Amino acid sequence: MKTRHLQLVTSTHSVTVRSKSPALSLYGPVRAGLTTSPITNDQQLTELLSCLEKKVATLVSKSFTVLDTLEQGTKAIRAAHYDTTSAEGGIK
């Protein structure tokens, strides 16, 4: 059951819109409820660059973590090898 308000909106809308063709934009027909705004190539490139910079920063951080882990592992192996060879009286 429609309220009086909905009936007024519906009747007003039907008067202003004669055909049920989709709305047009620079990019073709638009479905109801969607809004579009033309995005320039500069804006797209700026957004892409920003996204790439964030990804690169994340990868750099991860690479430093991997490098640090590798260095710690190498030091531990060297220390264990040194302890083993010194306990045996030197390198044979």
Backbone hydrogen bonds in HBPLUS format (Angstrom, degrees):
<---DONOR---> <-ACCEPTOR-->    atom                        ^
c    i                          cat <-CA-CA->   ^        H-A-AA   ^      H-
h    n   atom  resd res      DA  || num        DHA   H-A  angle D-A-AA Bond
n    s   type  num  typ     dist DA aas  dist angle  dist       angle   num
A0007-GLN N   A0003-THR O   3.04 MM   4  6.31 155.1  2.10 150.9 158.2     1
A0008-LEU N   A0004-ARG O   2.97 MM   4  6.24 154.7  2.03 150.2 156.6     2
A0009-VAL N   A0005-HIS O   3.00 MM   4  6.28 165.5  2.02 155.7 159.2     3
A0010-THR N   A0006-LEU O   2.89 MM   4  5.96 163.1  1.91 147.4 152.6     4
A0011-SER N   A0007-GLN O   2.87 MM   4  5.98 163.8  1.89 148.3 152.8     5
A0012-THR N   A0008-LEU O   2.90 MM   4  5.98 159.8  1.94 148.2 154.4     6
A0013-HIS N   A0009-VAL O   2.84 MM   4  5.91 159.2  1.88 147.3 153.8     7
A0014-SER N   A0010-THR O   2.92 MM   4  6.07 156.4  1.98 146.0 152.4     8
A0015-VAL N   A0011-SER O   3.15 MM   4  6.30 137.0  2.34 136.5 146.7     9
A0015-VAL N   A0012-THR O   3.18 MM   3  5.19 129.5  2.45  93.9 107.2    10
A0016-THR N   A0012-THR O   3.12 MM   4  6.43 155.9  2.18 150.1 155.7    11
A0017-VAL N   A0013-HIS O   2.94 MM   4  6.04 152.6  2.02 153.7 160.8    12
A0030-VAL N   A0023-ALA O   2.71 MM   7  5.24 144.9  1.83 150.7 156.5    13
A0025-SER N   A0028-GLY O   2.99 MM   3  5.21 133.5  2.22 121.8 135.5    14
A0028-GLY N   A0025-SER O   3.26 MM   3  5.21 169.5  2.27 109.1 109.0    15
A0034-LEU N   A0031-ARG O   3.24 MM   3  5.88 164.1  2.26 135.7 138.0    16
A0044-GLN N   A0040-THR O   3.06 MM   4  6.40 161.2  2.09 152.3 157.5    17
A0045-LEU N   A0041-ASN O   2.84 MM   4  6.04 162.3  1.87 152.5 157.5    18
A0046-THR N   A0042-ASP O   2.87 MM   4  6.00 153.1  1.94 145.1 152.7    19
A0047-GLU N   A0043-GLN O   2.97 MM   4  6.18 161.1  2.01 150.5 154.8    20
A0048-LEU N   A0044-GLN O   2.92 MM   4  6.12 159.6  1.96 148.8 154.9    21
A0049-LEU N   A0045-LEU O   2.83 MM   4  5.96 161.0  1.86 147.9 153.3    22
A0050-SER N   A0046-THR O   2.97 MM   4  6.13 159.4  2.01 146.4 151.9    23
A0051-CYS N   A0047-GLU O   3.00 MM   4  6.22 159.5  2.05 147.4 152.8    24
A0052-LEU N   A0048-LEU O   2.90 MM   4  6.14 162.1  1.93 152.5 157.6    25
A0053-GLU N   A0049-LEU O   2.85 MM   4  6.05 156.4  1.91 151.0 157.5    26
A0054-LYS N   A0050-SER O   3.11 MM   4  6.37 154.5  2.18 146.5 152.3    27
A0055-LYS N   A0051-CYS O   3.06 MM   4  6.37 158.3  2.11 149.2 155.1    28
A0056-VAL N   A0052-LEU O   2.86 MM   4  6.08 161.0  1.90 153.9 159.0    29
A0057-ALA N   A0053-GLU O   2.98 MM   4  6.14 159.8  2.02 145.7 151.1    30
A0058-THR N   A0054-LYS O   3.06 MM   4  6.29 152.9  2.13 144.6 151.7    31
A0059-LEU N   A0055-LYS O   2.94 MM   4  6.23 159.8  1.98 150.4 156.0    32
A0060-VAL N   A0056-VAL O   2.84 MM   4  6.06 157.2  1.90 155.1 161.2    33
A0061-SER N   A0057-ALA O   3.06 MM   4  6.21 159.6  2.10 143.5 148.9    34
A0062-LYS N   A0058-THR O   2.98 MM   4  6.27 159.3  2.02 149.3 154.9    35
A0063-SER N   A0059-LEU O   2.85 MM   4  6.05 152.2  1.93 145.9 153.9    36
A0064-PHE N   A0060-VAL O   3.04 MM   4  6.32 152.2  2.11 149.3 155.7    37
A0065-THR N   A0061-SER O   3.14 MM   4  6.44 150.8  2.23 143.9 152.0    38
A0066-VAL N   A0062-LYS O   2.95 MM   4  6.28 156.8  2.01 150.5 156.4    39
A0067-LEU N   A0063-SER O   2.89 MM   4  6.10 161.9  1.92 148.2 153.3    40
A0068-ASP N   A0064-PHE O   2.91 MM   4  6.03 160.4  1.94 146.9 152.0    41
A0069-THR N   A0065-THR O   3.00 MM   4  6.20 158.7  2.05 146.4 152.2    42
A0070-LEU N   A0066-VAL O   2.90 MM   4  6.14 158.5  1.95 152.1 158.1    43
A0071-GLU N   A0067-LEU O   2.92 MM   4  6.17 159.5  1.96 151.4 156.7    44
A0072-GLN N   A0068-ASP O   2.99 MM   4  6.22 160.1  2.03 150.1 155.3    45
A0073-GLY N   A0069-THR O   2.95 MM   4  6.15 158.3  2.00 148.1 154.3    46
A0074-THR N   A0070-LEU O   2.88 MM   4  6.08 157.9  1.92 149.9 156.1    47
A0075-LYS N   A0071-GLU O   2.94 MM   4  6.14 162.0  1.97 149.6 154.1    48
A0076-ALA N   A0072-GLN O   3.00 MM   4  6.18 155.8  2.06 145.0 151.7    49
A0077-ILE N   A0073-GLY O   2.96 MM   4  6.20 156.9  2.01 148.8 154.8    50
A0078-ARG N   A0074-THR O   2.92 MM   4  6.14 163.2  1.94 152.1 156.9    51
A0079-ALA N   A0075-LYS O   2.87 MM   4  6.03 160.2  1.91 148.4 154.1    52
A0080-ALA N   A0076-ALA O   2.93 MM   4  6.10 159.4  1.97 145.4 151.2    53
A0081-HIS N   A0077-ILE O   2.85 MM   4  6.01 157.4  1.90 148.6 155.3    54
A0082-TYR N   A0078-ARG O   2.79 MM   4  5.95 157.0  1.84 149.5 156.0    55
A0083-ASP N   A0079-ALA O   2.91 MM   4  6.08 162.4  1.94 149.1 153.7    56
A0084-THR N   A0080-ALA O   3.06 MM   4  6.21 153.1  2.14 142.3 149.3    57
A0085-THR N   A0081-HIS O   2.98 MM   4  6.21 164.3  2.01 151.5 155.2    58
A0086-SER N   A0082-TYR O   2.89 MM   4  5.98 160.3  1.93 153.2 158.7    59
A0087-ALA N   A0083-ASP O   3.09 MM   4  6.04 145.3  2.21 136.3 145.1    60
A0088-GLU N   A0084-THR O   3.23 MM   4  6.41 136.5  2.43 136.3 146.9    61
A0090-GLY N   A0085-THR O   2.85 MM   5  5.21 155.1  1.91 156.6 153.8    62
A0089-GLY N   A0086-SER O   3.27 MM   3  5.11 155.8  2.33  95.5 102.6    63
